């Protein structure tokens, strides 16, 4: 099975602390790496995580609060200083485009690579990126400004060849792809060998949902039903429920309710308020509702 991993670069909220950096993650799938959000300090965290800058092929920004995008222009500048030539695509709410162009005109005007901007409609769920390996969908969220999450879906893979059967029937290599795609095999004597005898089922397709800043949405689970792994902001505990409601954030318990209702495989908590010196209280609240919950922390890596 190909690696499908999430590298945590920052899991704090608006105010950076000595313990946590602002929001940023790298999603890695089949040799590709995608940066999701880019708060201050992202470059340092990329270095510490030993993630190569040149491997990042696209950036996805959820909304225009500084703890999710203040690191972007610095990262783009560093790409240029490192001699990047490959095009980079930035997916973000429309409002970022004009600001980004102004910043690049000042700081990134003589680099050897191009930046493409794709405006994301935060009000609807739609595919914003697709290649041979995966799709990325926007997930409408509800925050104090236009905001969306992103759902990374692995495309189905082909069935696995049974080498013992291939050898037994002396099937030529030239026919392997046909069999992976469902073809039967007919022996020189005319015997038809069913495809089901020649392969084992493909690995189930995996998915990862990144739900950034949002108030609790009772229907959100419908958009991410069956997701393999969910990251859902958990800024507060139930002790600060009124603050969560006031600032359009979620509690750890509410994040767990979304995971439970979506039949998710695993829940990652993050975007912690600086009010908490020990996030174990958030983990406890989440696990009471959804036992397979985990705290994120900088430099941690989670397999989807």
NUFIMAR-178293 format. One record per residue (C-alpha): residue number from 1; residue in three letters; x, y, z. Coordinates in nm, 2 decimals. Example, Ala and Ser with C-alpha at 12.3 -4.5 7.8 and 13.67 -1.06 7.14 Angstrom:
2
<pt seq="1" type="ALA" px="1.23" py="-0.45" pz="0.78"/>
<pt seq="2" type="SER" px="1.37" py="-0.11" pz="0.71"/>
This chain:
304
<pt seq="1" type="UNK" px="0.00" py="0.00" pz="0.00"/>
<pt seq="2" type="UNK" px="0.14" py="0.34" pz="-0.10"/>
<pt seq="3" type="UNK" px="0.21" py="0.58" pz="0.18"/>
<pt seq="4" type="UNK" px="-0.07" py="0.83" pz="0.27"/>
<pt seq="5" type="UNK" px="0.05" py="1.04" pz="0.56"/>
<pt seq="6" type="UNK" px="-0.02" py="1.37" pz="0.73"/>
<pt seq="7" type="UNK" px="0.27" py="1.56" pz="0.87"/>
<pt seq="8" type="UNK" px="0.18" py="1.81" pz="1.15"/>
<pt seq="9" type="UNK" px="0.37" py="2.13" pz="1.12"/>
<pt seq="10" type="UNK" px="0.16" py="2.35" pz="1.35"/>
<pt seq="11" type="UNK" px="-0.15" py="2.29" pz="1.56"/>
<pt seq="12" type="UNK" px="-0.19" py="2.60" pz="1.76"/>
<pt seq="13" type="UNK" px="-0.45" py="2.87" pz="1.72"/>
<pt seq="14" type="UNK" px="-0.43" py="3.25" pz="1.66"/>
<pt seq="15" type="UNK" px="-0.16" py="3.33" pz="1.92"/>
<pt seq="16" type="UNK" px="0.17" py="3.14" pz="1.87"/>
<pt seq="17" type="UNK" px="0.31" py="3.00" pz="2.19"/>
<pt seq="18" type="UNK" px="0.64" py="2.84" pz="2.29"/>
<pt seq="19" type="UNK" px="0.46" py="2.51" pz="2.26"/>
<pt seq="20" type="UNK" px="0.27" py="2.53" pz="1.93"/>
<pt seq="21" type="UNK" px="0.31" py="2.69" pz="1.59"/>
<pt seq="22" type="UNK" px="0.03" py="2.82" pz="1.38"/>
<pt seq="23" type="UNK" px="-0.17" py="2.59" pz="1.15"/>
<pt seq="24" type="UNK" px="0.01" py="2.40" pz="0.88"/>
<pt seq="25" type="UNK" px="0.02" py="2.04" pz="0.76"/>
<pt seq="26" type="UNK" px="0.16" py="1.85" pz="0.47"/>
<pt seq="27" type="UNK" px="-0.05" py="1.57" pz="0.31"/>
<pt seq="28" type="UNK" px="0.17" py="1.31" pz="0.14"/>
<pt seq="29" type="UNK" px="0.02" py="1.06" pz="-0.10"/>
<pt seq="30" type="UNK" px="0.20" py="0.85" pz="-0.37"/>
<pt seq="31" type="UNK" px="0.50" py="1.06" pz="-0.38"/>
<pt seq="32" type="UNK" px="0.32" py="1.39" pz="-0.39"/>
<pt seq="33" type="UNK" px="0.31" py="1.65" pz="-0.11"/>
<pt seq="34" type="UNK" px="0.05" py="1.92" pz="-0.06"/>
<pt seq="35" type="UNK" px="0.07" py="2.20" pz="0.20"/>
<pt seq="36" type="UNK" px="-0.25" py="2.27" pz="0.38"/>
<pt seq="37" type="UNK" px="-0.26" py="2.62" pz="0.55"/>
<pt seq="38" type="UNK" px="0.06" py="2.81" pz="0.60"/>
<pt seq="39" type="UNK" px="0.08" py="3.00" pz="0.93"/>
<pt seq="40" type="UNK" px="0.39" py="3.17" pz="1.06"/>
<pt seq="41" type="UNK" px="0.69" py="2.94" pz="1.12"/>
<pt seq="42" type="UNK" px="0.59" py="2.69" pz="0.85"/>
<pt seq="43" type="UNK" px="0.93" py="2.70" pz="0.68"/>
<pt seq="44" type="UNK" px="1.11" py="2.62" pz="1.01"/>
<pt seq="45" type="UNK" px="0.87" py="2.33" pz="1.07"/>
<pt seq="46" type="UNK" px="0.93" py="2.20" pz="0.72"/>
<pt seq="47" type="UNK" px="1.30" py="2.20" pz="0.79"/>
<pt seq="48" type="UNK" px="1.26" py="2.03" pz="1.13"/>
<pt seq="49" type="UNK" px="1.03" py="1.76" pz="0.97"/>
<pt seq="50" type="UNK" px="1.29" py="1.70" pz="0.69"/>
<pt seq="51" type="UNK" px="1.03" py="1.77" pz="0.42"/>
<pt seq="52" type="UNK" px="1.19" py="1.89" pz="0.10"/>
<pt seq="53" type="UNK" px="1.06" py="2.23" pz="-0.01"/>
<pt seq="54" type="UNK" px="1.09" py="2.12" pz="-0.38"/>
<pt seq="55" type="UNK" px="0.84" py="1.83" pz="-0.32"/>
<pt seq="56" type="UNK" px="0.55" py="2.06" pz="-0.24"/>
<pt seq="57" type="UNK" px="0.33" py="2.07" pz="-0.56"/>
<pt seq="58" type="UNK" px="0.03" py="2.28" pz="-0.43"/>
<pt seq="59" type="UNK" px="-0.08" py="2.49" pz="-0.14"/>
<pt seq="60" type="UNK" px="-0.44" py="2.49" pz="0.00"/>
<pt seq="61" type="UNK" px="-0.54" py="2.78" pz="0.22"/>
<pt seq="62" type="UNK" px="-0.87" py="2.75" pz="0.42"/>
<pt seq="63" type="UNK" px="-0.93" py="3.11" pz="0.50"/>
<pt seq="64" type="UNK" px="-0.77" py="3.45" pz="0.55"/>
<pt seq="65" type="UNK" px="-0.70" py="3.46" pz="0.92"/>
<pt seq="66" type="UNK" px="-0.33" py="3.52" pz="0.97"/>
<pt seq="67" type="UNK" px="-0.26" py="3.21" pz="1.17"/>
<pt seq="68" type="UNK" px="-0.35" py="3.01" pz="0.85"/>
<pt seq="69" type="UNK" px="-0.17" py="3.22" pz="0.58"/>
<pt seq="70" type="UNK" px="0.08" py="3.47" pz="0.72"/>
<pt seq="71" type="UNK" px="0.36" py="3.23" pz="0.63"/>
<pt seq="72" type="UNK" px="0.27" py="3.20" pz="0.26"/>
<pt seq="73" type="UNK" px="0.46" py="3.49" pz="0.11"/>
<pt seq="74" type="UNK" px="0.78" py="3.39" pz="0.30"/>
<pt seq="75" type="UNK" px="0.75" py="3.04" pz="0.17"/>
<pt seq="76" type="UNK" px="0.70" py="3.15" pz="-0.19"/>
<pt seq="77" type="UNK" px="1.01" py="3.37" pz="-0.15"/>
<pt seq="78" type="UNK" px="1.22" py="3.08" pz="-0.02"/>
<pt seq="79" type="UNK" px="1.11" py="2.87" pz="-0.31"/>
<pt seq="80" type="UNK" px="1.25" py="3.13" pz="-0.54"/>
<pt seq="81" type="UNK" px="1.58" py="3.16" pz="-0.35"/>
<pt seq="82" type="UNK" px="1.61" py="2.78" pz="-0.37"/>
<pt seq="83" type="UNK" px="1.59" py="2.80" pz="-0.75"/>
<pt seq="84" type="UNK" px="1.25" py="2.64" pz="-0.79"/>
<pt seq="85" type="UNK" px="1.14" py="2.62" pz="-1.16"/>
<pt seq="86" type="UNK" px="0.83" py="2.40" pz="-1.13"/>
<pt seq="87" type="UNK" px="0.49" py="2.59" pz="-1.13"/>
<pt seq="88" type="UNK" px="0.31" py="2.61" pz="-0.80"/>
<pt seq="89" type="UNK" px="-0.07" py="2.63" pz="-0.76"/>
<pt seq="90" type="UNK" px="-0.23" py="2.81" pz="-0.47"/>
<pt seq="91" type="UNK" px="-0.59" py="2.72" pz="-0.39"/>
<pt seq="92" type="UNK" px="-0.76" py="2.97" pz="-0.16"/>
<pt seq="93" type="UNK" px="-1.06" py="3.20" pz="-0.12"/>
<pt seq="94" type="UNK" px="-1.09" py="3.46" pz="-0.39"/>
<pt seq="95" type="UNK" px="-1.00" py="3.75" pz="-0.15"/>
<pt seq="96" type="UNK" px="-0.64" py="3.63" pz="-0.12"/>
<pt seq="97" type="UNK" px="-0.56" py="3.67" pz="-0.49"/>
<pt seq="98" type="UNK" px="-0.51" py="4.05" pz="-0.51"/>
<pt seq="99" type="UNK" px="-0.31" py="4.06" pz="-0.19"/>
<pt seq="100" type="UNK" px="-0.09" py="3.77" pz="-0.30"/>
<pt seq="101" type="UNK" px="-0.02" py="3.94" pz="-0.63"/>
<pt seq="102" type="UNK" px="0.08" py="4.26" pz="-0.46"/>
<pt seq="103" type="UNK" px="0.32" py="4.08" pz="-0.23"/>
<pt seq="104" type="UNK" px="0.47" py="3.88" pz="-0.51"/>
<pt seq="105" type="UNK" px="0.53" py="4.19" pz="-0.71"/>
<pt seq="106" type="UNK" px="0.73" py="4.34" pz="-0.42"/>
<pt seq="107" type="UNK" px="0.92" py="4.03" pz="-0.30"/>
<pt seq="108" type="UNK" px="0.91" py="3.76" pz="-0.57"/>
<pt seq="109" type="UNK" px="0.93" py="3.94" pz="-0.90"/>
<pt seq="110" type="UNK" px="1.25" py="3.80" pz="-1.03"/>
<pt seq="111" type="UNK" px="1.21" py="3.43" pz="-0.96"/>
<pt seq="112" type="UNK" px="1.22" py="3.14" pz="-1.21"/>
<pt seq="113" type="UNK" px="0.89" py="2.98" pz="-1.14"/>
<pt seq="114" type="UNK" px="0.53" py="3.07" pz="-1.18"/>
<pt seq="115" type="UNK" px="0.25" py="3.08" pz="-0.93"/>
<pt seq="116" type="UNK" px="-0.10" py="2.99" pz="-1.04"/>
<pt seq="117" type="UNK" px="-0.40" py="3.10" pz="-0.82"/>
<pt seq="118" type="UNK" px="-0.72" py="2.91" pz="-0.81"/>
<pt seq="119" type="UNK" px="-1.01" py="3.08" pz="-0.63"/>
<pt seq="120" type="UNK" px="-1.21" py="2.83" pz="-0.42"/>
<pt seq="121" type="UNK" px="-1.58" py="2.89" pz="-0.36"/>
<pt seq="122" type="UNK" px="-1.62" py="2.83" pz="0.01"/>
<pt seq="123" type="UNK" px="-2.00" py="2.80" pz="-0.01"/>
<pt seq="124" type="UNK" px="-2.01" py="2.47" pz="-0.19"/>
<pt seq="125" type="UNK" px="-1.85" py="2.13" pz="-0.20"/>
<pt seq="126" type="UNK" px="-1.67" py="2.07" pz="-0.53"/>
<pt seq="127" type="UNK" px="-1.35" py="1.91" pz="-0.67"/>
<pt seq="128" type="UNK" px="-1.09" py="2.18" pz="-0.69"/>
<pt seq="129" type="UNK" px="-0.79" py="1.95" pz="-0.77"/>
<pt seq="130" type="UNK" px="-0.75" py="1.62" pz="-0.95"/>
<pt seq="131" type="UNK" px="-0.47" py="1.41" pz="-1.08"/>
<pt seq="132" type="UNK" px="-0.42" py="1.04" pz="-1.15"/>
<pt seq="133" type="UNK" px="-0.38" py="0.96" pz="-0.78"/>
<pt seq="134" type="UNK" px="-0.64" py="1.16" pz="-0.60"/>
<pt seq="135" type="UNK" px="-0.90" py="1.43" pz="-0.59"/>
<pt seq="136" type="UNK" px="-0.93" py="1.73" pz="-0.35"/>
<pt seq="137" type="UNK" px="-1.27" py="1.86" pz="-0.26"/>
<pt seq="138" type="UNK" px="-1.36" py="2.18" pz="-0.08"/>
<pt seq="139" type="UNK" px="-1.58" py="2.15" pz="0.23"/>
<pt seq="140" type="UNK" px="-1.79" py="2.45" pz="0.33"/>
<pt seq="141" type="UNK" px="-1.74" py="2.55" pz="0.69"/>
<pt seq="142" type="UNK" px="-1.89" py="2.82" pz="0.91"/>
<pt seq="143" type="UNK" px="-1.65" py="3.07" pz="1.06"/>
<pt seq="144" type="UNK" px="-1.63" py="3.45" pz="1.10"/>
<pt seq="145" type="UNK" px="-1.52" py="3.49" pz="0.74"/>
<pt seq="146" type="UNK" px="-1.54" py="3.27" pz="0.43"/>
<pt seq="147" type="UNK" px="-1.37" py="2.94" pz="0.51"/>
<pt seq="148" type="UNK" px="-1.35" py="2.59" pz="0.38"/>
<pt seq="149" type="UNK" px="-1.19" py="2.26" pz="0.46"/>
<pt seq="150" type="UNK" px="-1.04" py="2.01" pz="0.22"/>
<pt seq="151" type="UNK" px="-1.11" py="1.65" pz="0.16"/>
<pt seq="152" type="UNK" px="-0.83" py="1.44" pz="0.00"/>
<pt seq="153" type="UNK" px="-0.97" py="1.12" pz="-0.16"/>
<pt seq="154" type="UNK" px="-0.74" py="0.85" pz="-0.30"/>
<pt seq="155" type="UNK" px="-0.86" py="0.71" pz="-0.63"/>
<pt seq="156" type="UNK" px="-0.93" py="0.34" pz="-0.63"/>
<pt seq="157" type="UNK" px="-0.63" py="0.13" pz="-0.72"/>
<pt seq="158" type="UNK" px="-0.61" py="-0.19" pz="-0.93"/>
<pt seq="159" type="UNK" px="-0.64" py="-0.54" pz="-0.80"/>
<pt seq="160" type="UNK" px="-0.33" py="-0.73" pz="-0.68"/>
<pt seq="161" type="UNK" px="-0.19" py="-1.00" pz="-0.91"/>
<pt seq="162" type="UNK" px="-0.16" py="-1.35" pz="-0.76"/>
<pt seq="163" type="UNK" px="0.19" py="-1.44" pz="-0.87"/>
<pt seq="164" type="UNK" px="0.14" py="-1.81" pz="-0.80"/>
<pt seq="165" type="UNK" px="-0.15" py="-1.83" pz="-1.04"/>
<pt seq="166" type="UNK" px="0.03" py="-1.62" pz="-1.31"/>
<pt seq="167" type="UNK" px="0.32" py="-1.86" pz="-1.29"/>
<pt seq="168" type="UNK" px="0.09" py="-2.17" pz="-1.28"/>
<pt seq="169" type="UNK" px="-0.08" py="-2.07" pz="-1.61"/>
<pt seq="170" type="UNK" px="0.23" py="-1.92" pz="-1.77"/>
<pt seq="171" type="UNK" px="0.06" py="-1.59" pz="-1.83"/>
<pt seq="172" type="UNK" px="0.29" py="-1.35" pz="-2.02"/>
<pt seq="173" type="UNK" px="0.39" py="-1.02" pz="-1.86"/>
<pt seq="174" type="UNK" px="0.22" py="-0.84" pz="-2.15"/>
<pt seq="175" type="UNK" px="-0.12" py="-0.95" pz="-2.01"/>
<pt seq="176" type="UNK" px="-0.07" py="-0.84" pz="-1.65"/>
<pt seq="177" type="UNK" px="-0.23" py="-0.50" pz="-1.68"/>
<pt seq="178" type="UNK" px="-0.53" py="-0.65" pz="-1.86"/>
<pt seq="179" type="UNK" px="-0.58" py="-0.89" pz="-1.58"/>
<pt seq="180" type="UNK" px="-0.55" py="-0.62" pz="-1.32"/>
<pt seq="181" type="UNK" px="-0.82" py="-0.43" pz="-1.50"/>
<pt seq="182" type="UNK" px="-1.06" py="-0.73" pz="-1.48"/>
<pt seq="183" type="UNK" px="-0.98" py="-0.95" pz="-1.78"/>
<pt seq="184" type="UNK" px="-1.01" py="-1.33" pz="-1.76"/>
<pt seq="185" type="UNK" px="-0.73" py="-1.55" pz="-1.91"/>
<pt seq="186" type="UNK" px="-0.79" py="-1.81" pz="-2.18"/>
<pt seq="187" type="UNK" px="-0.52" py="-2.09" pz="-2.19"/>
<pt seq="188" type="UNK" px="-0.38" py="-2.22" pz="-2.52"/>
<pt seq="189" type="UNK" px="-0.61" py="-2.52" pz="-2.46"/>
<pt seq="190" type="UNK" px="-0.92" py="-2.30" pz="-2.45"/>
<pt seq="191" type="UNK" px="-0.98" py="-2.31" pz="-2.08"/>
<pt seq="192" type="UNK" px="-1.12" py="-1.98" pz="-1.94"/>
<pt seq="193" type="UNK" px="-0.97" py="-1.89" pz="-1.60"/>
<pt seq="194" type="UNK" px="-1.19" py="-1.64" pz="-1.41"/>
<pt seq="195" type="UNK" px="-1.03" py="-1.31" pz="-1.31"/>
<pt seq="196" type="UNK" px="-1.12" py="-1.37" pz="-0.95"/>
<pt seq="197" type="UNK" px="-0.88" py="-1.66" pz="-0.94"/>
<pt seq="198" type="UNK" px="-0.59" py="-1.45" pz="-1.07"/>
<pt seq="199" type="UNK" px="-0.62" py="-1.15" pz="-0.84"/>
<pt seq="200" type="UNK" px="-0.69" py="-1.04" pz="-0.49"/>
<pt seq="201" type="UNK" px="-0.90" py="-0.74" pz="-0.42"/>
<pt seq="202" type="UNK" px="-0.75" py="-0.39" pz="-0.44"/>
<pt seq="203" type="UNK" px="-0.67" py="-0.20" pz="-0.13"/>
<pt seq="204" type="UNK" px="-0.97" py="0.01" pz="-0.01"/>
<pt seq="205" type="UNK" px="-0.94" py="0.38" pz="-0.12"/>
<pt seq="206" type="UNK" px="-0.85" py="0.61" pz="0.17"/>
<pt seq="207" type="UNK" px="-0.95" py="0.96" pz="0.25"/>
<pt seq="208" type="UNK" px="-0.85" py="1.25" pz="0.48"/>
<pt seq="209" type="UNK" px="-1.07" py="1.55" pz="0.57"/>
<pt seq="210" type="UNK" px="-0.91" py="1.87" pz="0.70"/>
<pt seq="211" type="UNK" px="-1.18" py="2.08" pz="0.88"/>
<pt seq="212" type="UNK" px="-1.02" py="2.41" pz="0.97"/>
<pt seq="213" type="UNK" px="-1.18" py="2.68" pz="1.18"/>
<pt seq="214" type="UNK" px="-1.55" py="2.63" pz="1.21"/>
<pt seq="215" type="UNK" px="-1.83" py="2.64" pz="1.46"/>
<pt seq="216" type="UNK" px="-1.99" py="2.30" pz="1.52"/>
<pt seq="217" type="UNK" px="-2.20" py="2.21" pz="1.22"/>
<pt seq="218" type="UNK" px="-2.45" py="1.93" pz="1.30"/>
<pt seq="219" type="UNK" px="-2.47" py="1.83" pz="0.93"/>
<pt seq="220" type="UNK" px="-2.10" py="1.84" pz="0.85"/>
<pt seq="221" type="UNK" px="-2.07" py="1.46" pz="0.89"/>
<pt seq="222" type="UNK" px="-2.28" py="1.42" pz="0.58"/>
<pt seq="223" type="UNK" px="-2.01" py="1.58" pz="0.37"/>
<pt seq="224" type="UNK" px="-1.74" py="1.35" pz="0.50"/>
<pt seq="225" type="UNK" px="-1.92" py="1.03" pz="0.55"/>
<pt seq="226" type="UNK" px="-1.69" py="0.73" pz="0.60"/>
<pt seq="227" type="UNK" px="-1.37" py="0.93" pz="0.59"/>
<pt seq="228" type="UNK" px="-1.07" py="0.73" pz="0.69"/>
<pt seq="229" type="UNK" px="-0.91" py="1.01" pz="0.90"/>
<pt seq="230" type="UNK" px="-1.06" py="1.34" pz="1.01"/>
<pt seq="231" type="UNK" px="-0.88" py="1.65" pz="1.14"/>
<pt seq="232" type="UNK" px="-1.13" py="1.88" pz="1.31"/>
<pt seq="233" type="UNK" px="-1.04" py="2.19" pz="1.50"/>
<pt seq="234" type="UNK" px="-1.09" py="2.16" pz="1.87"/>
<pt seq="235" type="UNK" px="-0.99" py="2.51" pz="2.00"/>
<pt seq="236" type="UNK" px="-1.17" py="2.48" pz="2.33"/>
<pt seq="237" type="UNK" px="-1.30" py="2.24" pz="2.59"/>
<pt seq="238" type="UNK" px="-1.65" py="2.24" pz="2.72"/>
<pt seq="239" type="UNK" px="-1.53" py="2.48" pz="2.99"/>
<pt seq="240" type="UNK" px="-1.51" py="2.74" pz="2.72"/>
<pt seq="241" type="UNK" px="-1.82" py="2.65" pz="2.52"/>
<pt seq="242" type="UNK" px="-1.95" py="3.01" pz="2.52"/>
<pt seq="243" type="UNK" px="-1.62" py="3.13" pz="2.37"/>
<pt seq="244" type="UNK" px="-1.64" py="2.87" pz="2.10"/>
<pt seq="245" type="UNK" px="-1.99" py="2.99" pz="2.01"/>
<pt seq="246" type="UNK" px="-1.88" py="3.36" pz="2.02"/>
<pt seq="247" type="UNK" px="-1.58" py="3.31" pz="1.80"/>
<pt seq="248" type="UNK" px="-1.72" py="3.04" pz="1.57"/>
<pt seq="249" type="UNK" px="-1.49" py="2.76" pz="1.69"/>
<pt seq="250" type="UNK" px="-1.56" py="2.41" pz="1.81"/>
<pt seq="251" type="UNK" px="-1.49" py="2.22" pz="2.13"/>
<pt seq="252" type="UNK" px="-1.31" py="1.88" pz="2.14"/>
<pt seq="253" type="UNK" px="-1.64" py="1.72" pz="2.23"/>
<pt seq="254" type="UNK" px="-1.81" py="1.87" pz="1.92"/>
<pt seq="255" type="UNK" px="-1.52" py="1.76" pz="1.70"/>
<pt seq="256" type="UNK" px="-1.57" py="1.40" pz="1.83"/>
<pt seq="257" type="UNK" px="-1.94" py="1.42" pz="1.76"/>
<pt seq="258" type="UNK" px="-1.87" py="1.50" pz="1.39"/>
<pt seq="259" type="UNK" px="-1.62" py="1.21" pz="1.37"/>
<pt seq="260" type="UNK" px="-1.87" py="0.97" pz="1.54"/>
<pt seq="261" type="UNK" px="-2.16" py="1.08" pz="1.31"/>
<pt seq="262" type="UNK" px="-1.94" py="1.05" pz="1.00"/>
<pt seq="263" type="UNK" px="-1.83" py="0.70" pz="1.09"/>
<pt seq="264" type="UNK" px="-1.47" py="0.82" pz="1.06"/>
<pt seq="265" type="UNK" px="-1.19" py="0.58" pz="1.12"/>
<pt seq="266" type="UNK" px="-0.97" py="0.82" pz="1.33"/>
<pt seq="267" type="UNK" px="-1.00" py="1.18" pz="1.47"/>
<pt seq="268" type="UNK" px="-0.71" py="1.42" pz="1.50"/>
<pt seq="269" type="UNK" px="-0.76" py="1.72" pz="1.73"/>
<pt seq="270" type="UNK" px="-0.58" py="2.05" pz="1.68"/>
<pt seq="271" type="UNK" px="-0.59" py="2.44" pz="1.67"/>
<pt seq="272" type="UNK" px="-0.56" py="2.45" pz="2.05"/>
<pt seq="273" type="UNK" px="-0.63" py="2.77" pz="2.24"/>
<pt seq="274" type="UNK" px="-0.33" py="2.92" pz="2.43"/>
<pt seq="275" type="UNK" px="-0.55" py="2.89" pz="2.74"/>
<pt seq="276" type="UNK" px="-0.46" py="2.52" pz="2.77"/>
<pt seq="277" type="UNK" px="-0.12" py="2.43" pz="2.90"/>
<pt seq="278" type="UNK" px="-0.21" py="2.06" pz="2.88"/>
<pt seq="279" type="UNK" px="-0.44" py="1.95" pz="2.60"/>
<pt seq="280" type="UNK" px="-0.51" py="1.61" pz="2.77"/>
<pt seq="281" type="UNK" px="-0.83" py="1.76" pz="2.89"/>
<pt seq="282" type="UNK" px="-0.94" py="1.81" pz="2.53"/>
<pt seq="283" type="UNK" px="-0.84" py="1.46" pz="2.44"/>
<pt seq="284" type="UNK" px="-1.04" py="1.32" pz="2.74"/>
<pt seq="285" type="UNK" px="-1.35" py="1.51" pz="2.63"/>
<pt seq="286" type="UNK" px="-1.32" py="1.38" pz="2.27"/>
<pt seq="287" type="UNK" px="-1.25" py="1.02" pz="2.36"/>
<pt seq="288" type="UNK" px="-1.56" py="1.01" pz="2.58"/>
<pt seq="289" type="UNK" px="-1.76" py="1.05" pz="2.25"/>
<pt seq="290" type="UNK" px="-1.52" py="0.90" pz="2.00"/>
<pt seq="291" type="UNK" px="-1.26" py="0.67" pz="2.15"/>
<pt seq="292" type="UNK" px="-1.02" py="0.67" pz="1.85"/>
<pt seq="293" type="UNK" px="-0.92" py="1.04" pz="1.90"/>
<pt seq="294" type="UNK" px="-0.57" py="1.17" pz="1.91"/>
<pt seq="295" type="UNK" px="-0.39" py="1.49" pz="1.99"/>
<pt seq="296" type="UNK" px="-0.18" py="1.64" pz="1.71"/>
<pt seq="297" type="UNK" px="0.16" py="1.79" pz="1.80"/>
<pt seq="298" type="UNK" px="0.44" py="1.95" pz="1.59"/>
<pt seq="299" type="UNK" px="0.65" py="1.70" pz="1.39"/>
<pt seq="300" type="UNK" px="0.40" py="1.42" pz="1.45"/>
<pt seq="301" type="UNK" px="0.31" py="1.20" pz="1.15"/>
<pt seq="302" type="UNK" px="-0.02" py="1.01" pz="1.11"/>
<pt seq="303" type="UNK" px="-0.09" py="0.74" pz="0.86"/>
<pt seq="304" type="UNK" px="-0.43" py="0.76" pz="0.69"/>
